[in-house]
Amino acid sequence: MISTAIRVARVGSAAELTAAALMVLGFPGLMLTALVPSIPAFAALAAVTYLADHYLHRKGSYLINRLSKIRAGLSIRFLIRQLLLILLLARLSDADDLIFYGAVACFIALYGLQAPHGALVTLIRNRRRMPVATRNIDLTSRIRIPDAPPRRLLRRSAEKMLHLDLFAVIGILVSAELDSATAVGFTGIGLTLGLGVLYVLVVVPYIRGNRIPPRADVVLAAVDDWLAGYKPGTVLYFSGSKDSAYQVDMWLETMEQLQSRPLIILRERAILNSLAPTTVPVICVPGGVHLMNLDLSTVGVALYAANVGKNIHLLRVPTMKHVFIGHGDSDKLASVNPYSKVYDEVWTAGRAGRDRYAVADVGVRDDDIVEVGRPQLAPIQTWRGVPEGRVPTVLYAPTWEGWDGDPGNTSIVLAGEHIVSRLIAANPPVRVLYKPHPFTGTVSKEAGAAHKRITALVEKAAAERAADPRFTADKATEDRAKSDLARIEARIAELAGKGGDKGDEAEATRDGVVDVAKHEEIAQLRAEWNAAYWRSFPAYEHRVIGGAEPRLYDCFNVSDAMVSDISSVVSDFIASGKPYAVTDSGELGHEEFRRQNTAVRAAVVLSNDAAELGGLLDAVRDPSADPMAQDRAELKRYLLGPDEPKSIDRFNTAVANLALRAEARNAGQESRLAAGGLDPAGLSNAVPGQRTVSAEDPDGVNAG
């Protein structure tokens, strides 16, 4: 019942649910104690509502946001509590006392102070919001960006301002209880008003010119000046929600290995704040007008990781060639989106992507498709068989349930428990690693419930295996690994924490230049952490792998086989050459399932009862008798291309070839204009850095 209430209220824990209940029920209680009247009871309930409210704000509770939507926001809650205090005084027959009028005047004045305070805080935040936020770009030598105001001044400032009423509330209650302590009441009132005025005065200096960043045009000119010196050749462009940051993160290492000068352009601040560390220069341009006025004239190739509406703001630029690279390669419909025909080229991992577009017939020409492999798959190791004396490891990595309710999206609901139960009961034994998709259960409560049951199955089996005398652990090795983990985590925290959190967007833009040496050390430490993690528990121990670490590819490398669903996870796993199984959760039938999904051609196809798992386990135990080994090798080449040349080399070659096409196009355009007696500089307003955008077209999508 409690778990249901937590889910309905969308709170994070039982403690959060309790705090929410205390806060909501506390206000009717305050009214009752004010009517009775009872000063001690009122004081106790007021303390409960203060503490519960503060706890929920500190936790960032979803409920707090919902209360604001139903006219029960922060200011209203404080106002109601203050009005109930006035009611309490009236019920105590103190309406004619000086303290009563002092309380009324105090609360009115405090609310009067909130207007200038809120206006100042909003003004400071707006003025310090950069038109273009950056990382790994030196703007400090070009413009002056002052330090951010102290975090304690602006962080949850409205809550802090409202909480100043505590002094007045305490003083008034003490005065009412003792009846002769009017001075105490007015002391509290004085503290509340004095601190309120002081808070406003302390904030005022931060709206002055030397405390705020330069105007937007000055910042944009500085960015253009940097661009002119850096001369980016290839841009990775991305727009999306905070939850989609992984789609650009997966390309960061590839961008770092480009032979042309790379640049990342983001459109949402939330993505910038969620972006994984990188040494590549990053520009976040929320405004379409600002984007289209940046000088990107040296860019020859623009790469797009997602098909979104804001792509039009860069797609309209004819001086660069545009390429859809996507964020995964699978048989899902998203991999053949008709939107893809707007790009000059579509890059796929292997021949399968090319054939996929041909079958879909969505307008993407075969001549515009280039096979570049998947550079991200370089860390995936090729299978050499199960090491002597080690229990085989099977990874169960289901995808999430998706938005459309299709039972074929994930195996976790209909087949997950059967899969895990059969793997746990396998004889000879295997180890089970369960790594669910991070979105599992966000849409379907059935998927969330199945995930919890599978987790319980794995954890119970792990406990039983730990007590099984057939399995013995090397405690000394595990203890050393755990010690290494603690040391590595401490060092990573030390490196990541140097410099502290940036005060705001402007300060992060000024100071957000990655220390390359530190970045490389952290990468090395993460590799050491991964190795130590797998040594820190027995190689036979069943385990649930949650969170970002260890990464999915790390799980691939310690596994001997995988069970999953139709997604890019399967296509990526094929790079290892290891046996794998895919569940036909939609019950299409094995042959039809294989026909519709290329990645399943070399897989063991599972029904929802997972009865076919024996075939997968046989292939793991005796690779020489594996009937699908050759099929997997051929499918790997079909899906991902050849092993040589390396994917990153093919990717770089594709970038270079397309950049040459862009140069040839631009040179030809200039020649034609010159032959016609026209000035190439006045070509059109579609060239970056040379366009003007009308007020009627703020996004610039219709300009030119």
GICORHU-V368891 format. One record per residue. SS is DSSP state (hx for helix, st for strand, lp for the rest). OMEGA is omega in degrees with one decimal (* if undefined). Layout:
ss=SS omega=OMEGA
ss=SS omega=OMEGA
//
This chain:
ss=lp omega=179.7
ss=hx omega=179.6
ss=hx omega=177.5
ss=hx omega=179.3
ss=hx omega=178.5
ss=hx omega=-179.0
ss=hx omega=-178.9
ss=hx omega=-178.9
ss=hx omega=180.0
ss=lp omega=174.0
ss=lp omega=-170.5
ss=lp omega=-174.9
ss=lp omega=177.0
ss=hx omega=178.4
ss=hx omega=178.6
ss=hx omega=177.7
ss=hx omega=178.8
ss=hx omega=179.2
ss=hx omega=179.1
ss=hx omega=179.8
ss=hx omega=179.9
ss=hx omega=-179.7
ss=hx omega=-177.4
ss=hx omega=-178.9
ss=hx omega=-177.4
ss=hx omega=-176.4
ss=hx omega=172.1
ss=hx omega=177.4
ss=hx omega=177.2
ss=hx omega=178.9
ss=hx omega=-179.0
ss=hx omega=-178.7
ss=hx omega=175.9
ss=hx omega=-179.8
ss=hx omega=-173.5
ss=hx omega=-10.3
ss=lp omega=178.5
ss=lp omega=-178.0
ss=hx omega=179.5
ss=hx omega=-179.7
ss=hx omega=178.5
ss=hx omega=-179.2
ss=hx omega=-179.1
ss=hx omega=-179.4
ss=hx omega=176.5
ss=hx omega=178.2
ss=hx omega=179.4
ss=hx omega=-178.5
ss=hx omega=176.1
ss=hx omega=-175.4
ss=hx omega=-179.8
ss=hx omega=179.2
ss=hx omega=-179.6
ss=hx omega=-179.8
ss=hx omega=-178.7
ss=hx omega=177.1
ss=hx omega=-179.5
ss=hx omega=178.8
ss=lp omega=-176.8
ss=lp omega=-173.1
ss=lp omega=175.7
ss=hx omega=-177.9
ss=hx omega=179.3
ss=hx omega=178.5
ss=hx omega=-179.7
ss=hx omega=179.5
ss=hx omega=178.7
ss=hx omega=-178.9
ss=hx omega=-177.5
ss=lp omega=176.4
ss=lp omega=177.0
ss=lp omega=-177.2
ss=lp omega=-174.0
ss=hx omega=-177.6
ss=hx omega=-179.6
ss=hx omega=-179.2
ss=hx omega=177.7
ss=hx omega=-179.8
ss=hx omega=179.4
ss=hx omega=179.8
ss=hx omega=179.7
ss=hx omega=177.3
ss=hx omega=178.3
ss=hx omega=174.6
ss=hx omega=176.0
ss=hx omega=177.1
ss=hx omega=178.1
ss=hx omega=179.3
ss=hx omega=179.3
ss=hx omega=-179.8
ss=hx omega=177.4
ss=lp omega=-179.0
ss=lp omega=177.9
ss=lp omega=-174.5
ss=lp omega=179.4
ss=lp omega=-178.9
ss=lp omega=-178.5
ss=hx omega=-178.4
ss=hx omega=178.8
ss=hx omega=-179.4
ss=hx omega=176.6
ss=hx omega=179.4
ss=hx omega=179.7
ss=hx omega=-179.2
ss=hx omega=-178.8
ss=hx omega=-175.7
ss=hx omega=175.8
ss=hx omega=-179.9
ss=hx omega=179.6
ss=hx omega=176.8
ss=hx omega=175.7
ss=hx omega=178.6
ss=hx omega=-178.3
ss=hx omega=-178.5
ss=hx omega=178.3
ss=hx omega=179.5
ss=hx omega=179.5
ss=hx omega=179.7
ss=hx omega=-179.8
ss=hx omega=-179.7
ss=hx omega=179.1
ss=hx omega=179.7
ss=hx omega=179.5
ss=hx omega=-179.1
ss=hx omega=-179.9
ss=hx omega=-178.5
ss=hx omega=180.0
ss=lp omega=175.3
ss=lp omega=-174.6
ss=lp omega=174.2
ss=lp omega=176.6
ss=lp omega=176.6
ss=st omega=-174.2
ss=st omega=168.3
ss=st omega=177.3
ss=lp omega=178.3
ss=lp omega=-178.3
ss=lp omega=174.3
ss=lp omega=-174.7
ss=lp omega=178.2
ss=lp omega=-176.0
ss=lp omega=179.5
ss=lp omega=178.1
ss=lp omega=175.1
ss=lp omega=-176.0
ss=lp omega=177.2
ss=lp omega=175.6
ss=lp omega=172.5
ss=lp omega=177.4
ss=lp omega=-177.3
ss=hx omega=-176.9
ss=hx omega=179.7
ss=hx omega=-171.6
ss=hx omega=-177.7
ss=lp omega=-178.1
ss=lp omega=-174.1
ss=hx omega=-179.6
ss=hx omega=179.0
ss=hx omega=179.9
ss=hx omega=179.8
ss=hx omega=-178.9
ss=hx omega=-178.1
ss=hx omega=175.2
ss=lp omega=178.5
ss=hx omega=179.7
ss=hx omega=-178.9
ss=hx omega=-180.0
ss=hx omega=-178.6
ss=hx omega=-179.8
ss=hx omega=-179.5
ss=hx omega=-179.1
ss=hx omega=179.7
ss=hx omega=177.8
ss=hx omega=179.1
ss=hx omega=-180.0
ss=hx omega=-178.2
ss=hx omega=-176.7
ss=hx omega=174.4
ss=lp omega=-179.5
ss=lp omega=-175.9
ss=lp omega=-179.7
ss=hx omega=-179.3
ss=hx omega=178.9
ss=hx omega=179.7
ss=hx omega=-178.4
ss=hx omega=173.8
ss=hx omega=177.3
ss=hx omega=178.4
ss=hx omega=179.7
ss=hx omega=178.2
ss=hx omega=-179.9
ss=hx omega=-177.1
ss=hx omega=179.6
ss=hx omega=179.1
ss=hx omega=177.2
ss=hx omega=177.7
ss=hx omega=-179.9
ss=hx omega=179.9
ss=hx omega=179.1
ss=hx omega=-177.2
ss=hx omega=-180.0
ss=hx omega=-178.1
ss=hx omega=-173.3
ss=hx omega=-175.9
ss=hx omega=-174.8
ss=hx omega=173.4
ss=hx omega=179.6
ss=lp omega=-173.8
ss=hx omega=-176.7
ss=hx omega=177.8
ss=hx omega=-178.7
ss=lp omega=179.8
ss=lp omega=178.3
ss=lp omega=178.4
ss=lp omega=-176.9
ss=hx omega=-177.2
ss=hx omega=178.5
ss=hx omega=178.9
ss=hx omega=-179.2
ss=hx omega=177.6
ss=hx omega=178.4
ss=hx omega=177.9
ss=hx omega=177.8
ss=hx omega=178.4
ss=hx omega=176.8
ss=hx omega=179.9
ss=hx omega=-179.5
ss=hx omega=178.7
ss=hx omega=-177.3
ss=hx omega=179.9
ss=lp omega=180.0
ss=lp omega=178.9
ss=lp omega=-177.5
ss=st omega=-178.6
ss=st omega=167.6
ss=st omega=-175.1
ss=st omega=-179.3
ss=st omega=174.1
ss=lp omega=179.3
ss=lp omega=179.0
ss=lp omega=179.4
ss=hx omega=-178.1
ss=hx omega=-177.8
ss=hx omega=-178.2
ss=hx omega=-179.3
ss=hx omega=-177.8
ss=hx omega=175.2
ss=hx omega=178.8
ss=hx omega=-175.7
ss=lp omega=-179.4
ss=lp omega=-173.7
ss=hx omega=-179.1
ss=hx omega=177.3
ss=hx omega=179.1
ss=hx omega=179.5
ss=hx omega=-177.8
ss=lp omega=180.0
ss=lp omega=179.2
ss=lp omega=173.1
ss=lp omega=-178.5
ss=lp omega=-175.7
ss=st omega=175.0
ss=st omega=176.8
ss=st omega=176.8
ss=st omega=177.9
ss=st omega=-178.1
ss=lp omega=-177.2
ss=lp omega=178.7
ss=hx omega=-179.4
ss=hx omega=177.9
ss=hx omega=179.5
ss=hx omega=-178.5
ss=hx omega=-179.6
ss=hx omega=-173.6
ss=lp omega=176.1
ss=lp omega=179.4
ss=lp omega=179.5
ss=lp omega=176.1
ss=lp omega=-179.2
ss=lp omega=174.8
ss=lp omega=-176.9
ss=st omega=174.2
ss=st omega=175.0
ss=st omega=-176.0
ss=lp omega=-178.0
ss=lp omega=-175.3
ss=lp omega=178.3
ss=hx omega=179.4
ss=hx omega=-179.5
ss=hx omega=179.4
ss=hx omega=-174.0
ss=hx omega=175.3
ss=lp omega=173.3
ss=lp omega=178.7
ss=lp omega=178.4
ss=lp omega=-173.3
ss=lp omega=179.8
ss=lp omega=-177.7
ss=lp omega=178.8
ss=lp omega=-175.0
ss=st omega=174.9
ss=st omega=-178.4
ss=st omega=-177.4
ss=st omega=-177.3
ss=lp omega=-179.6
ss=lp omega=176.1
ss=lp omega=-178.7
ss=lp omega=-175.0
ss=hx omega=-176.5
ss=hx omega=176.0
ss=hx omega=-176.8
ss=hx omega=-177.1
ss=hx omega=175.7
ss=hx omega=179.5
ss=hx omega=-176.5
ss=lp omega=-177.7
ss=lp omega=-174.8
ss=lp omega=-175.1
ss=lp omega=177.5
ss=lp omega=176.7
ss=st omega=-171.8
ss=st omega=-173.1
ss=st omega=172.5
ss=st omega=179.0
ss=lp omega=176.0
ss=lp omega=179.6
ss=lp omega=179.2
ss=lp omega=-177.0
ss=lp omega=-177.9
ss=lp omega=-179.6
ss=lp omega=177.7
ss=lp omega=-176.7
ss=hx omega=-179.6
ss=hx omega=-178.4
ss=hx omega=177.2
ss=hx omega=-179.9
ss=lp omega=178.8
ss=hx omega=177.8
ss=hx omega=-174.2
ss=hx omega=-178.3
ss=hx omega=177.6
ss=hx omega=-176.0
ss=lp omega=176.1
ss=lp omega=177.7
ss=st omega=172.3
ss=st omega=-178.4
ss=st omega=179.3
ss=st omega=-179.3
ss=lp omega=-176.6
ss=lp omega=-178.5
ss=hx omega=-177.4
ss=hx omega=179.2
ss=hx omega=177.9
ss=hx omega=-179.1
ss=hx omega=-179.8
ss=hx omega=178.7
ss=hx omega=179.6
ss=hx omega=-179.8
ss=hx omega=-177.7
ss=hx omega=178.0
ss=lp omega=-177.8
ss=lp omega=175.3
ss=lp omega=177.0
ss=lp omega=-176.5
ss=lp omega=-179.9
ss=hx omega=-179.6
ss=hx omega=-177.1
ss=hx omega=-179.9
ss=st omega=179.7
ss=st omega=179.8
ss=st omega=-175.2
ss=lp omega=-176.2
ss=lp omega=177.9
ss=lp omega=-178.2
ss=hx omega=-177.8
ss=hx omega=-174.6
ss=hx omega=-178.6
ss=hx omega=-179.8
ss=hx omega=-177.1
ss=lp omega=-175.6
ss=lp omega=177.7
ss=lp omega=-175.7
ss=lp omega=176.0
ss=lp omega=-177.2
ss=lp omega=-179.4
ss=lp omega=178.2
ss=lp omega=-179.1
ss=lp omega=175.5
ss=lp omega=-179.8
ss=lp omega=176.4
ss=lp omega=177.6
ss=lp omega=-179.8
ss=st omega=177.3
ss=st omega=178.7
ss=st omega=171.3
ss=st omega=-175.1
ss=st omega=-179.5
ss=lp omega=173.5
ss=lp omega=-175.3
ss=lp omega=-169.9
ss=lp omega=179.8
ss=lp omega=-174.3
ss=lp omega=-168.9
ss=lp omega=177.8
ss=lp omega=179.4
ss=lp omega=-179.6
ss=lp omega=178.7
ss=lp omega=-178.4
ss=lp omega=-174.9
ss=lp omega=177.2
ss=lp omega=-168.3
ss=lp omega=-176.0
ss=lp omega=-172.5
ss=lp omega=-172.4
ss=lp omega=-171.4
ss=hx omega=-178.5
ss=hx omega=178.1
ss=hx omega=-179.5
ss=hx omega=-176.8
ss=hx omega=179.9
ss=hx omega=-179.6
ss=hx omega=178.3
ss=hx omega=179.2
ss=hx omega=-177.1
ss=lp omega=-175.3
ss=lp omega=178.9
ss=lp omega=0.1
ss=lp omega=-171.8
ss=lp omega=172.1
ss=lp omega=173.9
ss=st omega=179.7
ss=st omega=168.3
ss=st omega=-179.3
ss=st omega=178.5
ss=lp omega=-179.2
ss=lp omega=174.3
ss=lp omega=-178.1
ss=lp omega=179.3
ss=lp omega=-176.2
ss=lp omega=178.0
ss=lp omega=-178.6
ss=lp omega=-180.0
ss=lp omega=-174.9
ss=lp omega=177.0
ss=hx omega=176.3
ss=hx omega=178.1
ss=hx omega=178.0
ss=hx omega=179.5
ss=hx omega=178.9
ss=hx omega=177.7
ss=hx omega=-179.9
ss=hx omega=179.9
ss=hx omega=179.1
ss=hx omega=177.1
ss=hx omega=179.2
ss=hx omega=178.4
ss=hx omega=-177.9
ss=hx omega=-178.0
ss=hx omega=177.2
ss=hx omega=179.4
ss=hx omega=178.3
ss=hx omega=178.8
ss=hx omega=179.8
ss=hx omega=179.9
ss=hx omega=178.6
ss=hx omega=180.0
ss=lp omega=-177.9
ss=lp omega=-177.0
ss=lp omega=178.3
ss=lp omega=-176.5
ss=lp omega=180.0
ss=lp omega=-177.1
ss=lp omega=174.2
ss=lp omega=-173.6
ss=hx omega=-178.3
ss=hx omega=178.7
ss=hx omega=-179.9
ss=hx omega=-179.8
ss=hx omega=177.8
ss=hx omega=179.5
ss=hx omega=179.0
ss=hx omega=176.1
ss=hx omega=177.2
ss=hx omega=179.0
ss=hx omega=-179.6
ss=hx omega=-179.9
ss=hx omega=-178.3
ss=hx omega=-179.6
ss=hx omega=178.9
ss=hx omega=-179.9
ss=hx omega=177.7
ss=hx omega=179.0
ss=hx omega=178.6
ss=hx omega=-179.8
ss=hx omega=-178.5
ss=hx omega=-175.6
ss=hx omega=-179.5
ss=lp omega=179.0
ss=lp omega=178.5
ss=lp omega=178.0
ss=lp omega=177.4
ss=lp omega=-174.0
ss=lp omega=179.5
ss=lp omega=-175.7
ss=hx omega=-178.5
ss=hx omega=-179.7
ss=hx omega=177.5
ss=hx omega=176.2
ss=hx omega=-179.5
ss=hx omega=-171.4
ss=hx omega=-172.3
ss=lp omega=176.4
ss=lp omega=-176.5
ss=lp omega=171.8
ss=lp omega=-173.5
ss=hx omega=-179.5
ss=hx omega=178.9
ss=hx omega=178.7
ss=hx omega=-179.9
ss=hx omega=178.0
ss=hx omega=178.5
ss=hx omega=178.5
ss=hx omega=178.3
ss=hx omega=179.2
ss=hx omega=178.8
ss=hx omega=175.5
ss=hx omega=177.5
ss=hx omega=178.7
ss=hx omega=-178.7
ss=hx omega=179.1
ss=hx omega=-179.9
ss=hx omega=-179.4
ss=hx omega=-177.4
ss=hx omega=175.8
ss=hx omega=-172.2
ss=lp omega=174.9
ss=lp omega=-173.9
ss=lp omega=-178.5
ss=lp omega=178.0
ss=lp omega=-171.8
ss=lp omega=171.6
ss=lp omega=-177.2
ss=st omega=170.6
ss=st omega=-178.8
ss=lp omega=179.3
ss=lp omega=178.4
ss=lp omega=-175.6
ss=lp omega=-179.3
ss=lp omega=-6.7
ss=lp omega=-177.2
ss=lp omega=-177.6
ss=hx omega=-178.3
ss=hx omega=174.9
ss=hx omega=176.2
ss=hx omega=175.1
ss=hx omega=-171.2
ss=hx omega=178.9
ss=hx omega=-178.7
ss=lp omega=176.9
ss=lp omega=178.7
ss=st omega=-179.8
ss=st omega=169.6
ss=st omega=-178.5
ss=st omega=-179.5
ss=lp omega=177.9
ss=lp omega=177.7
ss=lp omega=178.7
ss=hx omega=177.3
ss=hx omega=-179.7
ss=hx omega=179.5
ss=hx omega=179.4
ss=hx omega=-177.7
ss=hx omega=-180.0
ss=hx omega=178.2
ss=hx omega=-178.8
ss=hx omega=-176.1
ss=lp omega=-176.5
ss=lp omega=176.1
ss=st omega=178.6
ss=st omega=178.5
ss=st omega=178.8
ss=st omega=-175.6
ss=st omega=175.9
ss=lp omega=-175.2
ss=lp omega=179.2
ss=lp omega=176.7
ss=lp omega=175.2
ss=lp omega=-171.5
ss=lp omega=-171.7
ss=hx omega=-176.8
ss=hx omega=179.2
ss=hx omega=179.0
ss=hx omega=177.8
ss=hx omega=-178.4
ss=hx omega=-176.1
ss=hx omega=-172.7
ss=lp omega=-176.3
ss=hx omega=-174.4
ss=hx omega=-177.4
ss=hx omega=-172.5
ss=lp omega=-179.6
ss=lp omega=-176.9
ss=lp omega=164.3
ss=st omega=-178.8
ss=st omega=-178.3
ss=st omega=166.9
ss=lp omega=-177.7
ss=lp omega=175.7
ss=lp omega=176.2
ss=lp omega=-177.4
ss=lp omega=-175.9
ss=lp omega=-176.4
ss=hx omega=-179.3
ss=hx omega=179.2
ss=hx omega=177.9
ss=hx omega=-177.8
ss=hx omega=177.2
ss=hx omega=-179.9
ss=hx omega=179.3
ss=hx omega=-175.9
ss=hx omega=-178.3
ss=lp omega=-177.3
ss=hx omega=-178.3
ss=hx omega=-179.9
ss=hx omega=-177.6
ss=lp omega=-176.2
ss=lp omega=-174.9
ss=lp omega=-177.0
ss=hx omega=-179.7
ss=hx omega=177.8
ss=hx omega=-179.8
ss=hx omega=179.9
ss=hx omega=179.0
ss=hx omega=180.0
ss=hx omega=177.9
ss=hx omega=178.6
ss=hx omega=-178.5
ss=hx omega=-176.8
ss=hx omega=-169.0
ss=hx omega=-179.1
ss=lp omega=-177.3
ss=lp omega=177.4
ss=lp omega=-179.9
ss=lp omega=-6.7
ss=lp omega=-177.7
ss=lp omega=-176.2
ss=hx omega=-178.0
ss=hx omega=177.3
ss=hx omega=177.4
ss=hx omega=179.9
ss=hx omega=179.0
ss=hx omega=178.2
ss=hx omega=179.2
ss=hx omega=177.5
ss=hx omega=-177.9
ss=hx omega=-179.5
ss=hx omega=-178.4
ss=hx omega=176.9
ss=hx omega=176.9
ss=hx omega=176.6
ss=hx omega=179.1
ss=hx omega=178.9
ss=hx omega=-179.6
ss=hx omega=179.4
ss=hx omega=-177.0
ss=hx omega=178.2
ss=hx omega=178.1
ss=hx omega=179.4
ss=hx omega=179.4
ss=hx omega=179.5
ss=hx omega=-179.7
ss=hx omega=179.2
ss=hx omega=179.9
ss=hx omega=178.6
ss=hx omega=179.2
ss=lp omega=178.2
ss=lp omega=-179.8
ss=lp omega=178.4
ss=lp omega=-179.6
ss=hx omega=-179.3
ss=hx omega=-179.6
ss=hx omega=-175.6
ss=lp omega=179.5
ss=lp omega=177.6
ss=lp omega=178.3
ss=lp omega=-179.5
ss=lp omega=-177.3
ss=lp omega=175.8
ss=lp omega=-177.5
ss=lp omega=-173.9
ss=lp omega=171.0
ss=lp omega=-177.0
ss=lp omega=-176.6
ss=lp omega=178.4
ss=hx omega=179.9
ss=hx omega=-177.9
ss=hx omega=-171.6
ss=lp omega=179.2
ss=lp omega=177.0
ss=lp omega=-174.2
ss=lp omega=179.7
ss=lp omega=-176.9
ss=lp omega=177.1
ss=lp omega=*
//
